[in-house]
Amino acid sequence: MLTRVFKSGNSLAMRIPKELGFVDDAQDVEVERVGNTLVVRPVAIGTLSGLGDIFASFSSSFMAQGREFHDERERDWTGGDQAQQKG
């Protein structure tokens, strides 16, 4: 199947024939160049629909003791702490 690449603003565009389409409505796609080939694939849309089942799979004793807390300390953003460790 042949189609034509054309200029659209500062970009190149291409019409994908309906027979090759895999997207029903406007959807984000990822485009990757592999050698001399362009690969177009839909971006997977993550959902939280299975989250309840995931939580249900944990045993009732999971984290029964709670979790351990640690004191927070100020970070040295100047890198001085790393220099002292190396030296």
HUBELMO-V840585 format. One record per residue. N is the residue number from 1. SS is DSSP state (~ for helix, > for strand, _ for the rest). OMEGA is omega in radians with two decimals (999 if undefined). NEAR is the number of other ideal C-beta (glycine too) atoms within 8 Angstrom. Layout:
BEGIN
n: (N	N)
ss: (SS	SS)
omega: (OMEGA	OMEGA)
near: (NEAR	NEAR)
END
This chain:
BEGIN
n: (1	2	3	4	5	6	7	8	9	10	11	12	13	14	15	16	17	18	19	20	21	22	23	24	25	26	27	28	29	30	31	32	33	34	35	36	37	38	39	40	41	42	43	44	45	46	47	48	49	50	51	52	53	54	55	56	57	58	59	60	61	62	63	64	65	66	67	68	69	70	71	72	73	74	75	76	77	78	79	80	81	82	83	84	85	86	87)
ss: (_	_	_	_	>	>	>	>	_	_	>	>	>	>	_	_	_	~	~	~	_	_	_	_	_	_	_	_	>	>	>	>	>	>	_	_	>	>	>	>	>	>	_	_	_	_	_	_	_	_	~	~	~	~	~	~	_	_	_	_	_	_	_	_	_	_	_	_	_	_	_	_	_	_	_	_	_	_	_	~	~	~	~	~	~	~	_)
omega: (3.14	3.03	-3.06	3.03	-3.14	-3.12	3.09	-3.04	3.10	-3.08	2.98	-3.13	3.14	3.03	3.10	3.14	-3.08	-3.11	-3.13	-3.08	3.09	-3.13	-3.13	-3.14	3.09	-3.11	3.08	3.07	3.08	3.12	-3.12	3.06	3.09	-3.06	-3.13	-3.07	3.00	3.11	3.14	3.10	3.14	3.08	3.14	3.14	-3.13	3.08	3.11	-3.03	-3.11	-3.05	3.12	3.11	3.12	3.12	-3.13	-3.11	3.09	3.11	-3.13	3.14	-3.13	3.14	3.14	3.14	-3.09	3.10	-3.09	3.10	3.12	3.07	3.08	3.07	-3.12	3.11	3.06	-3.07	-3.13	-3.11	-3.12	-3.12	3.13	-3.14	3.14	3.14	-3.11	-3.03	999)
near: (5	3	8	6	6	7	6	6	4	2	6	7	8	8	6	8	8	5	5	7	7	4	8	3	4	3	8	5	9	8	7	7	7	6	4	2	6	7	8	7	7	9	8	4	4	4	5	5	4	7	7	6	7	8	7	6	5	7	4	5	4	6	5	6	4	5	5	4	4	4	4	4	4	4	5	7	4	4	7	7	8	7	8	7	6	5	4)
END
